[in-house]
Amino acid sequence: MPPPFRDKVAIVTGASRGIGRRIATQLARQGAKLVLAARSADALEAVARACRVSGGAAAAVPTDVTDPTECELLVARAVGEYGRLDALVNNAGATMAFRFEELRDLSIPQRLMAVNYLGSVFCTYYALPHLRASRGRLVGVASLTGRAGVPLRSLYAASKHAMAGFFDSLRIELADTGVSVTMIYPDFVETEVRDRALGPDGRPVGIRPPAGRRFMDAATCARIVVDAAGKRRREVIVGTRGKIGLVLKTFAPGLVDRIARRAIADVTIGETRQGTRQT
């Protein structure tokens, strides 16, 4: 059987770094025709070159997914370049790392919701007619925080819950159209997005794992995303801890809350290790 994305046209948002960059290069190895979106034109073009070397076609389209007009132009570029659209991977995202009561900049909730949720809505709105025509694939790269609360991530979790609710509802609406909707819920992943996690004043603070423990690498996460999308799976919980936690949440939600607190306790935010932070 040929790879599922050979000669398929796919848009990948948030493609300049992290999971998005690895998704793009893995799709390119299957022979996909890619349209890559992110805000950084230089970084995006570097990924496009890597995709061409890997065997795919790739166009770099600098895009701010919080702007509906730019999302419309992104989809139009894909259809104009290749004549069709077979997949939309909604991967663009932004994160945070602070307690809600520490919030000092009320634009942060708007920024997180705009990137993580509305960006997916806008891109999907313009892509959907073309995906219906091709019986294509919709993919949302969310987070475990879209299924359960996590400390220091309240606003981020809210945006990912919104994303999950949108795509779960859309899946039902599209049940008879041939368009599949795949949701991915990763645990912590080692990406550049972690370095740009917003602090309470809106400036990046960065997140680092506890000593002796690593986050999942972005390439592994990307392989899971591409495999699930290719197989048109409904959803994938990435990581054993997440799978166990979501089962436990049904029967022992208080225990899951305590596990979440312990999981974040020794993560370093900026220069401060959470386990020693004064509260």
BALO-991026 format. One record per atom (N, C-alpha, C): residue in one letter; x, y, z. Coordinates in steps of 0.001 Angstrom, whole numbers, padded with zeros to 6 digits, always signed. Layout:
BEGIN
AXYZ/...
This chain:
BEGIN
M+000844-001199+000000/M+000000+000000+000000/M+000879+001249+000000/P+000535+002255-000802/P+001300+003505-000789/P+001069+004243+000527/P+001985+005098+000938/P+001777+005904+002144/P+000499+006715+002011/P-000243+006924+003097/P-001546+007591+003008/P-001484+009031+002524/F-000327+009680+002654/F-000245+011082+002255/F+000531+011292+000952/R+000837+010225+000249/R+001532+010401-001027/R+000656+011196-001999/D+001213+012274-002529/D+000533+013161-003474/D-000693+013863-002879/K-000860+013794-001555/K-001954+014512-000902/K-001508+015931-000554/V-002445+016848-000624/V-002158+018252-000318/V-002549+018522+001129/A-001596+018988+001913/A-001847+019203+003338/A-001338+020563+003783/I-002154+021254+004585/I-001745+022470+005282/I-001340+022079+006696/V-000201+022582+007150/V+000237+022383+008530/V+000462+023750+009148/T-000279+024074+010190/T-000065+025349+010889/T+000932+025149+012025/G+001548+026244+012448/G+002590+026134+013464/G+003742+025282+012978/A+004079+025404+011681/A+005020+024480+011042/A+006476+024896+011157/S+006764+026041+011739/S+008149+026519+011738/S+009003+025911+012833/R+008375+025322+013838/R+009127+024807+014978/R+008452+023558+015542/G+009156+022906+016441/G+008582+021885+017287/G+007863+020767+016562/I+006702+020400+017106/I+005920+019302+016550/I+005522+019603+015115/G+005142+020828+014820/G+004709+021179+013467/G+005792+020971+012438/R+007011+021355+012774/R+008131+021162+011852/R+008342+019680+011574/R+008279+018844+012624/R+008471+017404+012442/R+007304+016772+011695/I+006092+017230+011933/I+004953+016734+011154/I+005175+017016+009677/A+005608+018234+009376/A+005814+018626+007982/A+006859+017743+007309/T+007992+017518+007958/T+009052+016730+007322/T+008655+015269+007189/Q+007876+014757+008134/Q+007427+013373+008022/Q+006389+013213+006918/L+005535+014182+006749/L+004602+014154+005620/L+005361+014249+004297/A+006403+015067+004286/A+007212+015208+003066/A+007851+013889+002674/R+008289+013112+003661/R+008900+011818+003351/R+007899+010856+002711/Q+006621+011081+002961/Q+005599+010261+002312/Q+005259+010773+000910/G+005831+011916+000525/G+005560+012472-000790/G+004374+013410-000829/A+004062+014037+000318/A+002941+014984+000375/A+003296+016305-000287/K+002267+017047-000657/K+002408+018400-001191/K+001943+019343-000080/L+002861+020119+000442/L+002631+020835+001688/L+002503+022335+001504/V+001633+022913+002313/V+001582+024358+002494/V+001802+024596+003978/L+002875+025282+004304/L+003316+025441+005681/L+003000+026843+006178/A+002425+026915+007369/A+002001+028199+007922/A+002618+028438+009288/A+003085+029646+009511/A+003574+030128+010800/A+003856+031611+010622/R+004188+032312+011686/R+004412+033752+011568/R+005824+034090+011086/S+006799+033251+011402/S+008193+033553+011073/S+008502+033115+009649/A+008667+034065+008740/A+008904+033735+007335/A+010219+032995+007140/D+011289+033432+007809/D+012601+032806+007615/D+012607+031368+008128/A+012084+031162+009333/A+012048+029813+009894/A+011165+028901+009063/L+010070+029451+008553/L+009135+028668+007750/L+009779+028232+006435/E+010523+029123+005807/E+011179+028783+004551/E+012247+027719+004765/A+012910+027749+005914/A+013909+026717+006216/A+013247+025347+006316/V+012074+025289+006917/V+011345+024020+007005/V+010897+023577+005616/A+010424+024522+004814/A+010002+024181+003451/A+011162+023578+002668/R+012360+024137+002813/R+013527+023579+002116/R+013817+022160+002589/A+013706+021941+003902/A+013938+020600+004444/A+012905+019611+003918/C+011672+020061+003753/C+010619+019192+003219/C+010907+018825+001761/R+011409+019774+001001/R+011735+019480-000405/R+012875+018470-000486/V+013853+018614+000385/V+014961+017659+000423/V+014461+016269+000806/S+013429+016226+001657/S+012886+014949+002130/S+011987+014271+001115/G+011683+014939+000020/G+010918+014297-001036/G+009543+014850-001289/G+009144+015883-000561/G+007830+016474-000766/G+007928+017814-001469/A+006797+018301-001923/A+006703+019681-002401/A+006260+020536-001222/A+006726+021770-001165/A+006391+022598-000007/A+006382+024071-000377/A+005338+024764+000057/A+005233+026211-000084/A+005133+026814+001308/A+005915+027844+001570/A+005893+028533+002853/A+004976+029753+002745/V+003977+029830+003622/V+003012+030932+003591/V+002960+031556+004992/P+003718+032635+005246/P+003652+033279+006562/P+002214+033648+006905/T+001759+033193+008066/T+000353+033328+008425/T+000212+033525+009925/D-000608+034476+010307/D-001042+034631+011697/D-002435+034024+011785/V-002567+032860+012426/V-003850+032159+012424/V-004918+032875+013245/T-004554+033896+013999/T-005568+034654+014734/T-006294+035650+013843/D-005837+035785+012609/D-006431+036716+011653/D-007227+035916+010616/P-008564+036026+010596/P-009363+035243+009650/P-008987+035488+008196/T-008646+036722+007856/T-008272+037022+006473/T-007019+036267+006060/E-006036+036191+006951/E-004821+035454+006635/E-005089+033957+006516/C-006018+033441+007321/C-006393+032025+007210/C-007073+031754+005870/E-007903+032679+005429/E-008557+032532+004124/E-007510+032510+003004/L-006536+033416+003087/L-005488+033474+002067/L-004621+032211+002089/L-004395+031661+003269/L-003619+030429+003399/L-004282+029286+002631/V-005566+029101+002854/V-006295+028028+002170/V-006347+028295+000670/A-006579+029543+000299/A-006616+029886-001121/A-005275+029602-001790/R-004173+029856-001078/R-002847+029572-001635/R-002672+028077-001864/A-003126+027262-000920/A-002997+025812-001057/A-003766+025307-002269/V-005005+025754-002413/V-005836+025315-003524/V-005299+025876-004843/G-004835+027125-004809/G-004274+027714-006021/G-002987+027054-006453/E-002177+026645-005488/E-000880+026031-005784/E-001025+024606-006313/Y-001947+023846-005702/Y-002014+022417-006001/Y-003363+021947-006553/G-004369+022830-006546/G-005643+022483-007149/G-006618+021746-006263/R-006221+021463-005000/R-007109+020733-004097/R-006568+020850-002682/L-007306+020308-001729/L-006833+020246-000351/L-007332+018937+000251/D-006403+018155+000809/D-006741+016838+001349/D-006621+016750+002866/A-005890+017655+003494/A-005706+017575+004940/A-005370+018947+005505/L-005883+019196+006690/L-005547+020396+007458/L-005108+019946+008835/V-003856+020235+009184/V-003320+019898+010501/V-003255+021182+011318/N-004154+021315+012271/N-004211+022493+013137/N-003262+022273+014318/N-002061+022800+014186/N-001024+022565+015174/N-000539+023845+015853/A-000822+025010+015307/A-000343+026267+015898/A-000805+026372+017348/G+000097+026799+018213/G-000287+026894+019620/G+000634+027801+020412/A+000123+028239+021551/A+000894+029029+022520/A+000526+028532+023899/T+001456+028655+024856/T+001200+028123+026180/T+001550+029151+027257/M+001423+028748+028508/M+001613+029634+029653/M+002228+028821+030782/A+002664+029502+031841/A+003242+028812+032988/A+003150+029704+034219/F+001967+029803+034793/F+001781+030572+036032/F+000403+030280+036612/R+000273+030552+037902/R-001032+030415+038547/R-001943+031552+038095/F-003215+031255+037974/F-004155+032258+037487/F-004147+033506+038363/E-004029+033335+039685/E-004059+034497+040571/E-002846+035408+040382/E-001814+034928+039673/E-000637+035754+039396/E-000800+036599+038136/L-001871+036376+037390/L-002077+037058+036108/L-002033+038571+036270/R-001254+039226+035410/R-001146+040678+035449/R-001552+041325+034128/D-001674+040557+033088/D-001971+041095+031755/D-003196+040374+031202/L-004323+041079+031166/L-005569+040451+030746/L-005661+040221+029242/S-004626+040587+028502/S-004615+040213+027085/S-004175+038762+026894/I-003548+038170+027914/I-003050+036804+027778/I-004175+035807+027519/P-005295+035833+028271/P-006376+034895+027947/P-006867+035048+026508/Q-006939+036268+026027/Q-007384+036495+024655/Q-006380+035941+023656/R-005086+036124+023942/R-004052+035626+023031/R-004060+034107+022951/L-004163+033448+024095/L-004164+031987+024101/L-005403+031423+023408/M-006547+032021+023658/M-007768+031554+023010/M-007713+031812+021508/A-007148+032932+021116/A-007075+033276+019691/A-006186+032305+018931/V-005036+031969+019497/V-004110+031066+018798/V-004604+029623+018869/N-004901+029141+020068/N-005159+027721+020268/N-006539+027282+019810/Y-007513+028144+019910/Y-008882+027771+019553/Y-009357+028448+018278/L-009384+029780+018280/L-009942+030482+017129/L-009118+030264+015866/G-007802+030104+016009/G-006985+029814+014830/G-007432+028542+014140/S-007767+027531+014931/S-008273+026278+014360/S-009643+026476+013721/V-010482+027274+014359/V-011820+027534+013817/V-011718+028257+012476/F-010894+029294+012419/F-010786+030087+011183/F-010238+029233+010033/C-009147+028504+010297/C-008564+027684+009236/C-009539+026604+008777/T-010224+025982+009722/T-011184+024935+009374/T-012341+025495+008570/Y-012789+026677+008914/Y-013915+027296+008201/Y-013616+027415+006705/Y-012432+027897+006396/Y-012092+028101+004984/Y-011662+026807+004291/A-011129+025864+005069/A-010668+024608+004474/A-011800+023618+004234/L-012855+023689+005025/L-013855+022620+005032/L-014515+022348+003681/P-014912+023359+002908/P-015512+023032+001601/P-014592+022202+000709/H-013307+022481+000777/H-012340+021743-000033/H-012113+020336+000524/L-012128+020203+001845/L-011973+018892+002455/L-013197+018016+002197/R-014364+018620+002152/R-015562+017848+001799/R-015442+017325+000367/A-014918+018145-000514/A-014777+017733-001915/A-013788+016588-002067/S-012752+016556-001226/S-011727+015518-001341/S-011931+014365-000350/R-012974+014456+000493/R-013185+013479+001572/R-011900+013371+002399/G-011465+014551+002821/G-010148+014667+003420/G-010103+014478+004913/R-009043+015018+005504/R-008736+014799+006913/R-008593+016127+007645/L-009224+016240+008806/L-009023+017334+009743/L-008279+016795+010951/V-007246+017493+011366/V-006444+017056+012509/V-006291+018221+013467/G-006483+017959+014753/G-006245+018956+015781/G-005213+018452+016767/V-004123+019176+016924/V-003102+018821+017911/V-003393+019645+019158/A-003975+019009+020152/A-004397+019702+021363/A-003374+019451+022474/S-003825+018928+023602/S-002984+018698+024766/S-003795+017897+025764/L-003112+017179+026655/L-003847+016513+027736/L-004643+017508+028567/T-004193+018766+028588/T-004940+019772+029326/T-006296+020056+028682/G-006506+019577+027457/G-007816+019682+026843/G-008794+018645+027348/R-008298+017713+028169/R-009145+016669+028731/R-009192+016707+030249/A-008235+017373+030860/A-008177+017445+032321/A-007443+018708+032730/G-007809+019244+033883/G-007146+020442+034373/G-005720+020156+034814/V-004842+021142+034620/V-003440+021029+035024/V-003036+022356+035663/P-002412+022329+036837/P-001997+023583+037466/P-000994+024334+036608/L-001017+025642+036720/L-000178+026570+035970/L-000586+026672+034510/R-001693+026023+034126/R-002118+025991+032721/R-003595+026356+032561/S-004170+027051+033513/S-005626+027233+033524/S-006159+027829+032220/L-005550+028897+031747/L-006031+029563+030533/L-005715+028736+029292/Y-004555+028120+029287/Y-004173+027221+028195/Y-005133+026041+028136/A-005423+025448+029298/A-006343+024316+029337/A-007723+024710+028824/A-008173+025897+029177/A-009479+026358+028705/A-009514+026439+027184/S-008440+026944+026587/S-008400+027059+025126/S-008362+025688+024462/K-007673+024729+025076/K-007604+023387+024513/K-008909+022615+024747/H-009594+022877+025848/H-010936+022320+026031/H-011876+022831+024935/A-011759+024111+024627/A-012591+024686+023563/A-012289+024015+022230/M-011014+023831+021947/M-010609+023165+020712/M-011179+021753+020639/A-011086+021015+021752/A-011602+019643+021783/A-013108+019622+021566/G-013828+020519+022224/G-015276+020561+022054/G-015689+020895+020637/F-014955+021808+020019/F-015251+022193+018636/F-015091+021008+017699/F-013944+020334+017759/F-013686+019251+016813/F-014527+018008+017117/D-014812+017743+018386/D-015689+016614+018700/D-017087+016842+018135/S-017573+018074+018238/S-018891+018395+017676/S-018866+018342+016156/L-017782+018866+015576/L-017670+018886+014124/L-017607+017464+013561/R-016952+016562+014285/R-016859+015170+013829/R-018253+014575+013623/I-019142+014861+014542/I-020505+014334+014440/I-021231+014956+013250/E-021053+016255+013074/E-021710+016932+011955/E-021227+016405+010606/L-019961+015953+010569/L-019358+015523+009302/L-019416+014011+009105/A-020164+013317+009945/A-020136+011850+009953/A-020433+011230+008599/D-021277+011840+007797/D-021676+011240+006519/D-021000+011885+005318/T-019944+012646+005555/T-019318+013390+004457/T-018027+012754+003948/G-017470+011818+004691/G-016175+011251+004343/G-015004+012007+004908/V-015252+013142+005578/V-014181+013918+006209/V-013938+013356+007613/S-012713+012938+007895/S-012383+012421+009220/S-011854+013548+010099/V-012087+013411+011399/V-011599+014379+012388/V-010785+013606+013426/T-009506+013907+013494/T-008589+013235+014410/T-008074+014236+015430/M-008248+013912+016700/M-007730+014766+017772/M-006577+014068+018477/I-005507+014826+018712/I-004313+014316+019382/I-004150+015064+020704/Y-003929+014307+021785/Y-003783+014904+023110/Y-002423+014515+023698/P-001360+015279+023386/P-000028+014945+023903/P+000141+015337+025364/D+001000+014590+026050/D+001514+014979+027353/D+002628+015999+027102/F+003468+016276+028071/F+004568+017217+027877/F+005446+016764+026707/V+005772+017690+025813/V+006635+017421+024672/V+007750+018457+024670/E+008954+018014+024376/E+010117+018904+024348/E+010125+019680+023040/T+009690+020928+023080/T+009673+021774+021886/T+010060+023194+022257/E+010299+023995+021224/E+010629+025402+021434/E+009457+026181+022025/V+008242+025676+021860/V+007062+026341+022432/V+007203+026442+023935/R+007810+025437+024572/R+008017+025466+026014/R+008913+026638+026421/D+009886+026945+025577/D+010780+028057+025886/D+010062+029402+025827/R+008932+029441+025105/R+008214+030696+024936/R+006929+030740+025759/A+006803+029844+026743/A+005617+029856+027603/A+005476+031223+028276/L+004268+031745+028268/L+004034+033090+028796/L+003995+033095+030317/G+004634+034115+030882/G+004512+034372+032300/G+003343+035295+032568/P+003087+035642+033832/P+001900+036421+034186/P+001873+037833+033618/D+003031+038343+033203/D+003092+039679+032614/D+003131+039636+031090/G+003024+038423+030521/G+003022+038276+029065/G+004377+038041+028453/R+005437+038075+029265/R+006773+037807+028744/R+007091+036331+028866/P+007898+035764+027945/P+008202+034331+028000/P+009069+033985+029203/V+008771+032844+029825/V+009534+032407+030994/V+010211+031056+030770/G+009658+030207+029926/G+010267+028906+029650/G+009919+027864+030698/I+009872+026606+030255/I+009551+025477+031125/I+010615+024407+030913/R+011133+023848+032020/R+012101+022764+031914/R+011660+021593+032781/P+011890+020353+032311/P+011460+019180+033081/P+012298+019001+034332/P+011817+018179+035288/P+012605+017902+036487/P+013920+017221+036136/A+014911+017377+036998/A+016200+016720+036792/A+015997+015210+036676/G+016631+014616+035677/G+016541+013178+035506/G+015329+012707+034726/R+014452+013615+034297/R+013282+013206+033526/R+013197+014053+032265/R+012843+013416+031158/R+012742+014107+029885/R+011294+014142+029437/F+010939+015215+028748/F+009674+015253+028045/F+009798+014410+026773/M+008669+013976+026214/M+008687+013285+024930/M+009296+014202+023878/D+010097+013624+022962/D+010681+014454+021927/D+009667+014726+020828/A+009840+015832+020132/A+008857+016298+019146/A+008715+015338+017972/A+009821+014693+017577/A+009755+013771+016439/A+008869+012577+016742/T+008948+012060+017963/T+008094+010934+018354/T+006634+011339+018347/C+006356+012507+018906/C+004987+012998+018919/C+004473+013190+017494/A+005304+013729+016628/A+004895+013955+015239/A+004569+012647+014535/R+005356+011609+014795/R+005073+010305+014183/R+003701+009791+014603/I+003360+010004+015859/I+002050+009578+016353/I+000944+010350+015649/V+001149+011658+015471/V+000153+012492+014801/V-000052+012035+013356/V+001048+011854+012627/V+000959+011483+011209/V+000337+010101+011046/D+000711+009172+011916/D+000146+007823+011842/D-001354+007848+012115/A-001767+008575+013151/A-003193+008640+013500/A-004001+009306+012398/A-003466+010378+011828/A-004164+011063+010740/A-004281+010160+009523/G-003199+009451+009202/G-003217+008564+008057/G-004253+007465+008194/K-004438+006980+009416/K-005412+005916+009682/K-006800+006451+010007/R-006946+007764+009970/R-008220+008429+010273/R-008757+008017+011650/R-007854+007931+012621/R-008288+007587+013971/R-009069+008737+014593/R-009978+008410+015480/R-010823+009415+016131/R-010000+010305+017068/E-009228+009696+017955/E-008396+010458+018872/E-007287+009577+019410/V-006215+010223+019848/V-005094+009520+020442/V-004655+010276+021688/I-004594+009562+022810/I-003995+010101+024022/I-002534+009699+023990/V-001643+010666+023953/V-000213+010388+023794/V+000428+010251+025170/G+000934+009073+025466/G+001634+008851+026724/G+000836+007982+027679/T+001532+007061+028323/T+000883+006131+029261/T+000276+006865+030439/R+000976+007855+030959/R+000468+008582+032121/R-000871+009239+031811/G-000991+009811+030610/G-002246+010446+030237/G-003376+009451+030106/K-003104+008300+029518/K-004138+007281+029342/K-004651+006784+030693/I-003716+006513+031608/I-004113+006051+032936/I-004874+007142+033676/G-004386+008363+033557/G-005028+009475+034260/G-006460+009695+033835/L-006737+009580+032545/L-008098+009812+032068/L-009047+008694+032483/V-008523+007467+032609/V-009352+006379+033146/V-009645+006629+034624/L-008608+006995+035366/L-008790+007254+036796/L-009727+008424+037058/K-009735+009391+036148/K-010562+010586+036362/K-012029+010239+036517/T-012487+009197+035849/T-013884+008787+035937/T-014222+008263+037322/F-013265+007539+037946/F-013550+006855+039200/F-012954+007545+040421/A-011882+008283+040221/A-011199+008905+041370/A-010660+010268+040964/P-011548+011220+040688/P-011086+012524+040196/P-010164+013250+041168/G-010398+013078+042470/G-009530+013723+043443/G-008106+013215+043365/L-007949+011919+043103/L-006626+011339+042950/L-005919+011920+041733/V-006655+012105+040658/V-006064+012677+039450/V-005606+014110+039711/D-006374+014860+040492/D-005943+016213+040863/D-004604+016175+041593/R-004463+015234+042510/R-003206+015138+043268/R-002055+014712+042368/I-002325+013816+041446/I-001285+013394+040501/I-000836+014584+039649/A-001806+015401+039212/A-001478+016571+038396/A-000612+017561+039169/R-000920+017734+040443/R-000112+018636+041264/R+001314+018114+041402/R+001453+016804+041612/R+002798+016229+041755/R+003566+016298+040441/A+002852+016097+039332/A+003516+016103+038025/A+004151+017446+037716/I+003532+018514+038186/I+004032+019848+037868/I+004966+020383+038958/A+005013+019671+040112/A+005703+020216+041283/A+007170+020502+041046/D+007843+019628+040307/D+009288+019795+040135/D+009682+020347+038775/V+008695+020807+038004/V+009001+021470+036747/V+009549+022865+037035/T+010575+023248+036307/T+011176+024560+036509/T+010534+025575+035572/I+010022+026666+036162/I+009444+027766+035393/I+010425+028924+035473/G+011003+029292+034329/G+012052+030306+034376/G+013203+029787+035216/E+013514+030460+036312/E+014578+030014+037214/E+014020+029434+038500/T+012684+029266+038584/T+012057+028828+039825/T+011536+027418+039704/R+011978+026521+040598/R+011456+025168+040623/R+010174+025161+041445/Q+009103+024623+040876/Q+007788+024745+041502/Q+007713+024100+042863/G+008463+023038+043092/G+008388+022352+044375/G+008876+023207+045534/T+009673+024258+045271/T+010206+025103+046329/T+009579+026494+046325/R+008587+026673+045472/R+008001+028000+045329/R+007130+028349+046529/Q+007243+029578+046992/Q+006395+030031+048095/Q+004994+030333+047598/T+003967+029876+048354/T+002582+030115+047968/T+001842+030817+049086/
